[in-house]
Every structure is written in C-alpha cells, then in structure tokens.
Amino acid sequence: MDFFIHKLCSGKTDELAHLQFEKYSRGLFKNKAIVQAKNSKGNYSFVTTSEYASEFVRTCAEELGGERAKVEGVIISTKSLPENIKYGNISQFMGVKKYSISGEMTGSEIISICDAVPRAFIALSFSTNKSELKIKPKAPKSAKPGSSSEDGPKVDFCKLKTTNPEFAKKLFFEVHDFKKAEARHDFDIKDIELPKDEKDPVKMRKRAIRKGKIIRKLIIDEKEDVKEYDFVA
C-alpha cells in the first residue's frame, strides 16, 4: 500500500504517480489531493478529493483479495474497455466514455481492471472486512491553475471508513497518531521535460516529466504546519 503524495514526498515515483500529473501544465495548482481524517481508537474515517479514488480502489481490492464483494460505480475512459471487463450501461460525451459497473467481484478481479485500464478514472464502491469505500460515480473536474476559493473544492468525493492503520501511516506520514487531521497540497509545476526521441504529440504528452514542488499544508489536532518537497513525476 502506498499513495502518490507519499511516494513523491519520499523522493520516489512510479507509473501510477506519473499518471496523476499527465493532465497538468506549468503553473501553480492549489488545493489538490485534500484529505480530512478522524481517528477514534483505531477506527478511521477519511474523506478526500477525487485524486485518491483509483488508489483507494486498488488498495481496498488488495485487502479484499480472493473474497467477493458487491461492487457499484463507474469507469471513465477515453478508450474502450477490454472485452473481459463486464459492464452495464455506457454513456459518451465528447469522446469520454462512462461505463456503469454493478455486480459481485473478487479483489483480484478489481485489481485486474485497474491494471487493464491504468489511465481510466476508476470510481468503485465496495466493502472489505476492514474497510468501507464509497466514491462518487462521476468524472472529476479538470485541473486548472489557481483556485476560485481559498477553501478549495468540497472534500467529499471519496469516503473511507477503515480499521486498517496503514491508510493513516501513508496519508499522514509525518505523524504517528492523531485524532483529527487534514492535508492539502499545492502543486507548483516549474518545468516539463519532453522526451527527445518522440515526435507524436499525444505520446509526447504522456511521456513528459513534470518537475516542481509540492507544498503540503497540514493541520494535525489543530496544529498547523507547512512543508515543501521537490518532486519529479
């Protein structure tokens, strides 16, 4: 289990972290990847913005493993899903397809979907023996520089209740324990490094490396702190 903010703030990156930044241009993007959390004797509740949706789905699917659960939600993709993925209704707008998902699946089957369509937005709701995950079945808003509000977007896209302490350790990696916590991030993208061996503009955008700073704003049990991390993704 790990999440892209923790990876990048730890000086690491991978393909999943890279995918989070494909849509970003140069500029300062405020109030991103917001997490609000409460902890009552090891019973955690998290609410987040949309950036964590696919990662939460994958992590809860890992918890589920070979067990089966009722799964509801959508997969949003610019490309058609592989034939082995079962879906219900499909709607399309300006080249973006929304597939409705409903039925029983194992955790392994959910992970196979995540692996099959890594660039898709996966918003699935289901429960494991440790966690209950609910994600809004709709597309997230596109990234734009700045913010229309100092408070940022409403934090209610993903809701997770869990007894698994690893979520807290990865989402609030600076602290060992808390009762109430919040983390929000500004992405200051200063440079985009384009691949020199690529001529196709679509592939060039996908392979481009973003470099800059993550400004991480924390409120832990009413104590505020700001940290800055260089990142490459």
BAPAVO-696594 format. One line per field, with one value per residue (C-alpha): x, y, z; residue in one letter; residue number from 1. Coordinates in pm, 1 decimal. Layout:
N
u	[X; ...]
v	[Y; ...]
w	[Z; ...]
rest	[A; ...]
nr	[NUM; ...]
END
This chain:
233
u	[0.0; 120.6; -22.4; 124.4; 175.0; 376.7; 583.1; 671.8; 741.9; 974.3; 1172.4; 1020.8; 798.9; 641.5; 398.1; 91.5; 234.8; 328.1; -30.5; -156.9; 30.5; -26.2; -308.1; -103.3; 67.1; 318.8; 175.3; 57.7; -237.5; -388.0; -582.8; -517.6; -526.1; -706.3; -752.6; -951.9; -939.5; -1069.6; -938.5; -1130.6; -941.3; -821.6; -1146.3; -1050.4; -1269.1; -1122.6; -1283.9; -1082.6; -1096.4; -1100.2; -722.8; -726.8; -1015.9; -825.9; -561.1; -824.9; -996.6; -671.2; -575.1; -914.6; -910.8; -578.1; -749.4; -1036.6; -803.2; -983.1; -1303.6; -1607.3; -1794.3; -2077.9; -1922.4; -2101.7; -1967.3; -1826.4; -1514.7; -1447.9; -1214.5; -1131.0; -1073.2; -1297.2; -1269.1; -1117.4; -1375.2; -1317.0; -1447.7; -1821.6; -2024.9; -2383.9; -2490.6; -2246.1; -2275.6; -2043.9; -1975.0; -1702.3; -1508.5; -1518.8; -1697.8; -1863.9; -1920.5; -2151.6; -2028.5; -2257.8; -2212.6; -2001.5; -1624.8; -1317.2; -1040.0; -819.2; -1072.5; -1085.8; -705.4; -704.0; -937.2; -703.6; -410.4; -600.1; -701.2; -440.7; -533.1; -903.7; -1070.6; -1196.9; -1469.5; -1593.8; -1762.2; -1739.9; -1651.4; -1386.9; -1357.7; -1159.3; -1282.8; -1594.0; -1524.0; -1771.1; -1676.5; -1899.9; -1978.4; -1883.6; -1586.0; -1365.1; -1323.4; -1024.6; -713.4; -686.1; -421.3; -515.8; -832.7; -1164.5; -1187.1; -929.2; -1104.7; -1062.4; -1300.7; -1556.6; -1395.9; -1646.3; -1558.7; -1415.3; -1528.2; -1346.2; -1409.7; -1142.0; -966.7; -651.3; -387.8; -173.5; -401.3; -319.1; 52.7; 70.5; -167.7; -23.6; 332.1; 479.8; 288.9; 245.2; -100.4; -383.3; -748.5; -824.4; -607.8; -609.2; -359.9; -394.7; -143.5; -38.4; 139.4; 392.4; 497.9; 800.8; 923.1; 800.8; 1071.6; 963.6; 1105.8; 1357.1; 1304.1; 929.1; 752.6; 391.0; 231.0; -6.7; 272.0; 494.6; 239.7; 202.3; 575.8; 657.7; 814.2; 682.1; 921.6; 846.0; 740.6; 462.0; 357.9; 197.7; -26.5; -107.6; -344.6; -287.5; -508.1; -540.9; -163.5; -73.4; 244.2; 365.8; 626.6; 776.8; 902.6; 1073.6; 921.4; 968.0; 682.6]
v	[0.0; 346.8; 668.1; 906.7; 1202.0; 988.4; 843.4; 1184.1; 1345.0; 1050.0; 1117.3; 822.8; 790.5; 522.5; 493.5; 542.3; 862.8; 981.6; 929.2; 1168.8; 1455.3; 1387.9; 1644.7; 1927.1; 2213.1; 2452.5; 2664.2; 2666.6; 2436.4; 2498.5; 2279.1; 1941.7; 1591.5; 1706.2; 1453.4; 1504.8; 1237.7; 1141.6; 867.3; 723.0; 438.5; 293.7; 348.0; 582.7; 786.2; 965.3; 1199.8; 1313.5; 1487.4; 1280.4; 1228.4; 933.1; 742.4; 491.2; 440.1; 371.4; 124.5; -63.5; -64.6; -187.7; -451.2; -573.3; -605.1; -796.7; -1041.8; -1357.8; -1274.8; -1144.2; -818.6; -624.0; -355.5; -46.5; 251.4; 368.8; 351.1; 665.0; 628.3; 781.9; 430.7; 125.2; -125.7; -468.2; -734.9; -926.5; -636.6; -671.3; -352.1; -232.5; 94.5; 311.8; 683.3; 902.0; 1275.3; 1442.1; 1119.1; 1026.9; 702.3; 624.8; 256.8; 154.7; -132.4; -341.7; -692.9; -916.4; -923.9; -1050.3; -813.9; -981.0; -905.9; -539.8; -516.8; -672.6; -392.1; -130.4; -289.0; -322.2; 46.4; 240.6; 575.1; 536.1; 700.6; 416.7; 507.4; 186.1; 146.1; -176.1; -313.5; -546.8; -699.7; -389.0; -105.5; 51.1; 260.3; 495.0; 702.3; 934.3; 770.9; 1063.7; 1223.8; 1460.5; 1820.9; 1907.4; 2066.0; 2443.9; 2680.1; 2882.4; 2845.3; 3025.0; 2983.2; 2993.6; 2696.6; 2492.8; 2227.2; 2047.8; 1744.8; 1462.8; 1272.3; 965.2; 841.0; 561.9; 404.3; 158.4; -13.6; -53.2; 182.3; 171.4; 427.6; 680.7; 599.6; 667.7; 963.8; 1140.3; 1014.6; 1293.5; 1194.2; 874.4; 939.8; 1192.7; 1243.4; 1487.0; 1574.1; 1744.9; 1759.5; 1971.4; 2034.7; 2297.1; 2161.0; 2414.6; 2274.3; 2468.1; 2260.1; 1995.2; 1780.9; 1644.6; 1320.2; 1399.4; 1069.3; 1114.4; 1304.0; 1203.3; 1487.2; 1255.0; 1017.8; 1314.9; 1449.7; 1109.6; 1058.6; 1417.2; 1452.9; 1720.2; 1881.3; 2118.9; 2143.6; 2002.0; 2247.4; 2029.9; 2210.5; 2012.8; 2062.4; 1792.4; 1821.2; 2197.5; 2246.8; 2388.1; 2316.3; 2368.2; 2151.6; 2169.8; 1876.5; 1871.7; 1615.8; 1458.6; 1263.5]
w	[0.0; -89.2; -231.2; -485.0; -247.8; -6.0; -290.8; -435.1; -97.4; -24.7; -343.1; -528.3; -832.3; -1048.5; -1337.0; -1115.5; -965.2; -1315.8; -1436.6; -1169.4; -1338.7; -1709.2; -1719.6; -1563.0; -1745.1; -1592.4; -1313.6; -955.3; -887.5; -545.8; -305.8; -464.2; -312.1; 3.3; 283.9; 602.0; 870.1; 1211.0; 1436.9; 1730.5; 1899.3; 1570.0; 1380.8; 1099.0; 867.9; 565.9; 315.2; 14.1; -318.5; -637.2; -674.8; -437.2; -598.2; -811.2; -541.9; -276.7; -510.1; -569.4; -200.4; -80.8; -356.0; -216.8; 122.9; -33.8; -207.4; -320.5; -131.9; -316.6; -257.4; -416.3; -636.3; -767.7; -959.9; -1289.9; -1502.6; -1707.6; -2003.6; -2339.6; -2473.2; -2490.2; -2208.5; -2278.0; -2365.4; -2040.7; -1825.3; -1766.5; -1754.1; -1780.7; -1937.5; -2126.2; -2198.5; -2402.1; -2420.6; -2629.3; -2664.6; -2294.3; -2214.0; -1879.2; -1807.5; -1524.0; -1307.2; -1086.0; -952.3; -734.1; -782.4; -604.0; -506.9; -765.9; -1039.0; -935.6; -945.5; -1293.5; -1407.7; -1258.3; -1441.0; -1770.6; -1789.3; -1586.2; -1745.6; -1675.3; -1376.6; -1160.4; -910.8; -748.1; -409.9; -206.9; 136.5; 278.0; 626.5; 730.5; 510.2; 359.5; 48.4; -119.5; -426.7; -626.7; -963.8; -1183.5; -1355.9; -1153.1; -1259.6; -1477.2; -1327.4; -1360.2; -1222.5; -917.2; -715.2; -714.8; -339.1; -63.5; 93.9; -223.9; -356.2; -143.0; 17.3; -25.4; -343.7; -166.9; 173.3; 352.7; 691.2; 799.7; 1086.5; 877.2; 1028.2; 713.1; 547.7; 819.6; 804.8; 431.3; 414.3; 722.5; 716.0; 929.0; 1243.4; 1441.7; 1582.7; 1564.9; 1647.7; 1367.5; 1069.3; 732.2; 446.4; 132.5; -141.4; -391.4; -698.4; -826.4; -1163.9; -1280.3; -1572.8; -1816.3; -1971.3; -2311.2; -2448.7; -2723.7; -2905.0; -2953.8; -3236.7; -3174.6; -2970.5; -2781.4; -2679.6; -2603.8; -2355.0; -2190.3; -2151.9; -2044.2; -1697.9; -1461.1; -1213.8; -931.6; -569.5; -358.0; -87.0; 180.0; 429.2; 742.8; 1033.8; 1295.6; 1604.4; 1541.7; 1499.1; 1155.9; 958.6; 601.4; 432.5; 83.6; -119.4; -458.7; -692.3; -1033.1; -1191.1]
rest	[M; D; F; F; I; H; K; L; C; S; G; K; T; D; E; L; A; H; L; Q; F; E; K; Y; S; R; G; L; F; K; N; K; A; I; V; Q; A; K; N; S; K; G; N; Y; S; F; V; T; T; S; E; Y; A; S; E; F; V; R; T; C; A; E; E; L; G; G; E; R; A; K; V; E; G; V; I; I; S; T; K; S; L; P; E; N; I; K; Y; G; N; I; S; Q; F; M; G; V; K; K; Y; S; I; S; G; E; M; T; G; S; E; I; I; S; I; C; D; A; V; P; R; A; F; I; A; L; S; F; S; T; N; K; S; E; L; K; I; K; P; K; A; P; K; S; A; K; P; G; S; S; S; E; D; G; P; K; V; D; F; C; K; L; K; T; T; N; P; E; F; A; K; K; L; F; F; E; V; H; D; F; K; K; A; E; A; R; H; D; F; D; I; K; D; I; E; L; P; K; D; E; K; D; P; V; K; M; R; K; R; A; I; R; K; G; K; I; I; R; K; L; I; I; D; E; K; E; D; V; K; E; Y; D; F; V; A]
nr	[1; 2; 3; 4; 5; 6; 7; 8; 9; 10; 11; 12; 13; 14; 15; 16; 17; 18; 19; 20; 21; 22; 23; 24; 25; 26; 27; 28; 29; 30; 31; 32; 33; 34; 35; 36; 37; 38; 39; 40; 41; 42; 43; 44; 45; 46; 47; 48; 49; 50; 51; 52; 53; 54; 55; 56; 57; 58; 59; 60; 61; 62; 63; 64; 65; 66; 67; 68; 69; 70; 71; 72; 73; 74; 75; 76; 77; 78; 79; 80; 81; 82; 83; 84; 85; 86; 87; 88; 89; 90; 91; 92; 93; 94; 95; 96; 97; 98; 99; 100; 101; 102; 103; 104; 105; 106; 107; 108; 109; 110; 111; 112; 113; 114; 115; 116; 117; 118; 119; 120; 121; 122; 123; 124; 125; 126; 127; 128; 129; 130; 131; 132; 133; 134; 135; 136; 137; 138; 139; 140; 141; 142; 143; 144; 145; 146; 147; 148; 149; 150; 151; 152; 153; 154; 155; 156; 157; 158; 159; 160; 161; 162; 163; 164; 165; 166; 167; 168; 169; 170; 171; 172; 173; 174; 175; 176; 177; 178; 179; 180; 181; 182; 183; 184; 185; 186; 187; 188; 189; 190; 191; 192; 193; 194; 195; 196; 197; 198; 199; 200; 201; 202; 203; 204; 205; 206; 207; 208; 209; 210; 211; 212; 213; 214; 215; 216; 217; 218; 219; 220; 221; 222; 223; 224; 225; 226; 227; 228; 229; 230; 231; 232; 233]
END
